[in-house]
Every structure is written in structure tokens, then in C-alpha cells.
């Protein structure tokens, strides 16, 4: 395995975290938690065969949170010297003394802290030379240009390798952390025909470079997507079924996560308030959280509070089984943490039987959405309205590209009207899902 090139040894991060806890205790804190991190990486971008950027990054940081009674103070620094560490703790203590008391503030319940971990195979360092990265980016972009002379321009192809390690510790005896890596390939190109131009892109992100596709495959697919969008047209305003392609469908899952996350729930700013145990999706939807999947992009044995993560069903046959709660939001709601401080871990929408072509045939007539624009989502009411592009489907076949339209509905109704989930599963960040077919939405066109 390629040797890691971190600035500090992992053991040094542990020592710094322990020093933070000692300084806090000596300064009068009743509780303390600290996170120390260190990372490095490289990103190369090529545009039209020429090197556009070569970026090397080295990052490190220390965050400290202290509690004096029910008062909380936080400070951070990127300086790991003994004096800077002590100063950061001192500033956090000063802030805590002057802040208001909050009954929900404090460290996690000791009984919920993670006490046992195993290697989840998350660290695969990639010692990629600059020249090799440039060649890969060129190969990626060139594959798009080779497809068709109508691929006339590029927004660039990038190759990136990123590595990080961290230690999280608190004064209840918890200390955990691990190194991880994330590498990606991306390509964005522009196709033109007559007076019309269209762009599209594709990217892939993996823990291990061995799991990445060939650069040419990424560029080729980005080019095909751009070409397929040429000769797009508007359609009439109507109400029809809408099929969200997997990358766009992931956004629907993200809106759901936001709506049932602790912060929005205790602030009463969610359209899914008080939905636990109730149907929020159609019965075809089952959504599970699997935090311990090896090599997955959001795997961890503990959350940002040190609370142990666990496998669970979030939605089962359409019924909401659990929220996404960290320690603080759980206390605000009078509930227990679900191990989701900092976000969800490998949220998987269980696939159905049909792939994307099968879903297109099942839809018969309607809109296949491949791109969404704008931020027209109101989480308080569930109202949903976004610019969209994609393809018109008639007789179970794609007929022509569609552009300059808006799709609208209400997320509460959309979730309950999901007719099918595809088996074309795509992993993007912390979520994995296939395409989603919704029975009916309003399309605003001509």
C-alpha cells in the first residue's frame, strides 16, 4: 500500500486531543470534547487539453468545546503548538462563562458512546504524480471530444486524491478516529449544433483508486450526456408522471433527511413534524441506514458526538421509523440520540425490480428529469418548485430532450405518490439510491 504523507502521526493527534482535555479540566471545565484533524491532497484540472490548475492542499485544525455547568463555549485553531492549544482552550472557557445556560447542552450520554470499533477499510492512499494526473485528466476529456465533432468545448476534466485523519475525544473517556481517503474523476463538456449549445457532466468518487472507472469511461459518458441534450425544446404545461434519474433522485432523499433531522424538528420548521410512526412515503419505499459498510463513503462507528452508530430502518414500507438526531437535538425533543450528529451514514434506498429503461417503459408517457436547477424548496410547507431539464417520454420510449421548464408539487404528496424505485443504484456522498418514479407532478412549460 502507498505510504501516507500526513503532517503528523496519528498518535500525535491523540496526544494533542488529550492535552486539550487536560487543559480544560485544569481550567475548571465540567466537560470537554475536542476534534483534531490533519489532511492533504492534490487536484489537477485540464481544459481543452491544457493544464488549467494544479492544486496541492494541506489542512489541519483543532476544535474544542467546553461546558461549565450547562454553559457552552467553543474555539478553534490551526496552530498545534502547545501555547496555541492552551490559548484555544482558554478562549473556549471564557466564552462559556459569558454564555447563557442551556439545559440541553452537554456531552453525550456515557452509555451511548462508542466503545468498540473495527477497521472499515476507508483509507486507500493514492500517491499520484502530477504528470500522471495530468495524463489521466487529458484522457478523460479527450474521450468526450472523440465521440462527435459536436462536442466543441469543455469546462474541464479533473482528477483529485484527498486524504485525511482525525481524532475525536471527550472527558468521559471516549477517544476514537481513523484515516480515510476520497478520490474522484470528473468531466464537464459542451455540445453544439446549429445555434444551440448544451452542457452536461459526470463524476465518480471512491475511497480506493482501484475502484474508480477508467478516465476514458467518465469522459465518454459526460460527452454522451451532453450530445443527448441537443435539440431540446419546451413542452406544454401539464400534469404527468415524472421520473427522476438517480442523480436527481438523490436530491429528493436529501430533502427528506433535512425534514426529519433534529434541528428542523425542534425548531418546528419541517413539514414532517410529528410524523414518527406514520406513513410519509408510499409503501414501495424502504430506507435503511448502514453505517458499517466497508469502503463506503459515509461509514463510521460513531458520530460527531462519539455516540455509537447502528444499522436501522429509517423508513419501512413507507412508514417513518426514526429521525436523524444528535445529542443536542435529541434532548430538545425529549428523545435519545440516533447517532446522527454530523449527518447520516450510508442511507440506502432499497431498490425495486426495474432498471432505468424499465422505469421509462413503465411510465409510458411523462417526463424523465436528469437535471434540476434553483432552490425552490420550502421545508416548512413542503412546497417544491425547481427548474428542470430532461427528456419527454411517449409510448414508453424517450422521444426528445426537454429544457426550460419548471416542475412543481409538494414533497408530502410527492413522497406518498412514489410509484417505483429503480435498481440503477448510484452512490453519491452519504446516500445511495436509484431512479424514482412519481405518479404525477405539474410541469410548467409553454
N, C-alpha and C positions, 0 to 999 in steps of 0.2 A: 504494500500500500504506500502511496505517496506520503512523504512526511509533511506534517502540518507546519505552518510557519507563523504561529501566533506570537505576539509580542511577549506574552508571559506564559509560564507553565500553569496548568490547571491548579496545581497545588498552591501557587502564588495567589490566585484568585480566592481560594479558600481561606488563606491566611488574611487577606485584606478584609474579607467578609467577617471573619472572626474578630479582627481589630475594631471594625465598626461596632459590633455588638458590645465589645468590652468598653469602648469609649462611651457608648450610650448608657450602659449600666453605671459607669463611674460618674456620668453627668447627671444621674438622677432619673433616667427614663424607667417607666414601669414595663415597657415593652419596646421592641425594636425589630425591624426587618430591613434587610439590605440585599441589593442585587448588584453584582459586579460582572461586567461583560467585556469581551475582547473579540475583535473581528478583523478580517482582511478580505480583499477580493480584487478582481480585475474585470473590466468590461471593455470590449472592443466593438466599435461600430464602423461599418463600411457602407458608403453610399455611392452607387454607380461605379463600383469597383475601386474607389479611392478611400483611403483611411480617413474617417471623419473625426473620431475621438478614440483615445486610448486613456482609460481612467483606472488608476490604482487607488484603492481606499484602505485606510487603516482606521479603525474606530475602537474606542474604549470608553467605558462610562461606569460610574458608580452612583447608585441611588440609595438614599437612606430615609426611612420613615420611622419616627419615634412616637411613642404615646406616653403622655403624662396624665394618669387617670384616663379620662375619656377625651382628652385633647390631643390633636394630631399635628405633627409638623413634618415637612418633607424638604429635603435639599439634595442636590446632585453636583457632581464634578467629573471632569475628565482627567484630573490630575490624581495619580495614585500615590504620590509621596505621602509619608507619614503625617506631615504637617497639614497637607490638604485634606486628608481623610479626617483628621481630628477637627479641622475647621468646618467641614461639611456636617459632621455630627453636631457640633456646637450650634450651627445655624439652624438645623432642624429642631434642636431643643429650644432655642429662642422662639422660633415660630410657634411651637407647640404651647409655650407658656402664654402666648398672646392670642391664641385662637379660642373660639367658643367650644364648650363641651358638647359632645355628640354621643348619645347613648349607644349608637350602633358602631362607633369607632373601636378599633382594637384588633389584635391578632386573631387568627383563625382558631376555632375550637381545637384544642390539642388532640382530641380523639379522631379528628378528621384529617390530620396531617399525614402525608405520605411517609411511610416508614420502610418501604421495600421497593427497590427498582431493579430492572434488568436492562441490558443493552438492547435498544430498539433499532440498531443498525442505521443511525441517522447521519453518520459522519463519513463522507467519502471525499477526501481532499483531492483536488484536481490541480496539479502543478502545470498549468497550461502556459506555454511560452507565448509571447506576444505575436511572433511570426506565425505560429501555428494557429492562434486565434484569428488572426487576420485572414489566413488562408481559408479557414472554416467559414467565416462570415462572407468572404467572396464567393465561395462555392454555394452557399445558401442563396445569396442574391442572384448569382448567375443562373441558377436553376429556374428562377422565375422569369428572367429575361429570355431564356432559351425556349420557353413554352410557345411564345407567339410574338410577332412584331408589334402587336397592340399593347404589350407590356412596355410602356415607354419611359417610366420614371420610377424612382424608388425613394421611400422615406428612410431606408436603411435596413441593414441586417446586423444583428448584434449577437455576440457570444459573451456570456458572463459566467464567472465562477465566484461564488461567495461562501465564506467560512466564518463561523462564529462559535464562541463558547461562553458559558455563563455559570455563575454560582448564585443561588438564592438561599438565604439563611435567615432565621429569626431566633429570638431569645427563648423560644420554647423548646429549643434543641433540634429544630429541623435544619438540615443543610443538604441541598441537592443541586444538581446541574449536569450539564453534558455538552460536548461539542456537537455541532451539526453543520451540514452543508446544503447549499441550494444552487443549482446550476441551470442556466436556461439558454435557449436559442430562440430568436425571434426574427421575423421578416415582415416588412410592410411595403407594398408596391402599388403602383398606379397604372391602370389600363385605360386606353383611349381609343375611341372610334368616332369618326366624323367630328362633331363638336362636343361630344360627351366624354367625361372622364370619371372614373370610379376607382376608389382605393379599397383595399382590404388587407388583412394581416393574419398572421398565425404565430403562436408561440407555444413552447413546451418547456416545463420546469420539472426538474427531478432532483432527488437527493444525490444520486450517483451519476457521473457522466456516462457510465456504461449503459444506463437506461435511456439515455437520450437517443432520439432517432438520428439518422444521418442528416447533416445540414441541408443537403440537396432536397430531401423529402419535405422539410419545413418550407423552404423557398418555393418548391414546386406547388405545394398546397396553397400557399399565400397567393401565388400567381393565378392559380385556377379559380380561387375565390373572387379575385378582382375581375378576371375576364367574365365570369358568370354574371356579374352585376351590370355589364354593359347593356345598353338599350333599355334601361329601366324606365318605368312610366308610373304615373299616378293611377289610382283606381277610384271608383265611385265610393261615396260614403255609404256604409252598410254595416250590418251586424252579422258576423260569420264566425265559424271556429277559427282559432288561432293556435298555431303550433310553434312553440319557442324552441329553436335549436339549442342543443346542450349548453353552449357558452352563454346564451341569453337566459336560458332556464335557471342557470346558477344564480342569476340576479333575483329571481323570484324566491329562491331559498334564502338568500341573504336578507330580503325584506321580512320574511317570516322570522328569521333569527332575531332581527332587530326588534320586532314586535313582541317577542316573548323573552326578551332579555331584561334582567333585573332593573337596570337604570330607567328604562322607559316604563316599566310596570309600576315601580314605586312612585314615579313622578306622574303617573296616570296619563301618560302621553302615548298610549297604544290602543289600536282598535281591537286588540285581542285581550284586553283587560278581563281578568276573572274567567279565563277560558279553560283552566285546568280541568281535565276530565270530560271535556265537551268536544263534539266534532268540530274541527276547524278546517279540515280538508275532506275531499271525497274519500270513500272507503278504499280506493286504489292506492292511496298514499301511505307508505310506512317509511319513517325517517329514523335512522339509528345513529348513535354516536359511538365510535370505536377508537378510543384514544391510544390503543397499544399496538396498532398495526405497524409492523416493521417497515422502515424506509418511507412511510407515508409523510406527507408534507406538514401535518399538524399533530404528530404523535408526541405524547408526553405522559409520564406517570403522575405528574402533579401540575396544578395551575399556578397562576401568579401569586397566590396566597400560600402555596405549599400544600394545598388540600389535594388528597389523592383523587385521581380521575378514575372513572369506571365505565365499562360498557353499559349502555342503557338505550331503551327505546324512547325517543322523544315524541314521535307520533306513531300510533299503531292503528292501522286500518282507518285512518282519518281522525282519530281521537287524540287530543293532546295529552301526553303522559307526564311531561315535565318542562319546566322553564330552564333558562340559562342564567344561573346565579353564582356570583362570587360571595365572599363572606359578608361584605358590607350590604349589598343589595338584598341578600337573604335575610339579614337581621331587620332591614327596613320593612320587609314584607312578613316578618314573623315566621320565616321558613328556614330550612337548612341549605347550606351551600351545595350546589351540584358539581363543584369542581370546575367552574367556568369563568373564574376571574381571568380576564385577558382574552376571552373568546371561546369558541367551540373547538372541539378536537375531532377531526375526521368525521364530519357529518355526511352520512351516506343515504341518498335517496334510493331505496330498493328498486331495482329495475323491473320493468314488465317484460312481455314476450317479444315486442316488436322493435326492430331497428328503425332508423330514421326513414328509409324508404317505405317501410311497412306502416309507419305512422302517417306518412303522406297519403298512402293509399286508403288508410282507414278514415282519414279526414275527408277525403273526397273532394270537397270544394271549400276553399278558405285561404288563409294567409300563413305562409311559413316565415317566421321572423328570424333573421340572422344578425341583426344589429339594432341596438337601442341607443337613443340619444336623449340628452336632457335629464333632469332630476325631478320629474313631476310626480313625486310620491309623498302623500301626506299620511304619516304613520298614526296620527290621532284619529283620522276618519277612515283610513284605508283607501282613499281615492287615489287612482293610478292613471296617469296620462303621460305618454312619452312618445317622442318622435321615433319612427321605426323605418327599417328597410328590410327587404327580403324578397320573397317570390310568391306569385299568385299560383294557386293550385286549382286545377279543374279536372274532373274525372279521375282523381287520384294521381295526377301527374303534374309536375312543375311545368307551367306554361310560359311565364316571362318574369323578369325582375320587376320589383316594385320599389318606388322611392317616394320621398316627400309626403309621407302620410303620418298620422298620429293614431295610436291605439289607446283606448281608454276603457276603464272599468273600475271596479272596487275590489281590492285584494281579498276582502272577506268572501265576496261572490266568486272571484276567480279561483281561489283555493278550493272552494266547495264544488266547482264546476270542472275540475281536472278529470278528463275522460281517460287518459292513459299516460304512462311514464315509459320512456324508451329504454332500451338496453344498450344504447350508444353512450355508455357512461364516460364522462370526461372529468378528470381530477384537476381542479383549479383552486389553488390555495388550500383552505381548510374544508372544502366541500367537494363532494363527488355526486354528480347527477347526470342523467340522460335527458333527452328532449322531453318537453311537457306539452301535452295537447289539452287545450281548454275549449270547452263546448261552444262558447260564444263570447265575443267581445265587440265593442263598437270600433269601427275603423273610420276615421275622418279623412276623406280624400277630396275628390273633385266636388 
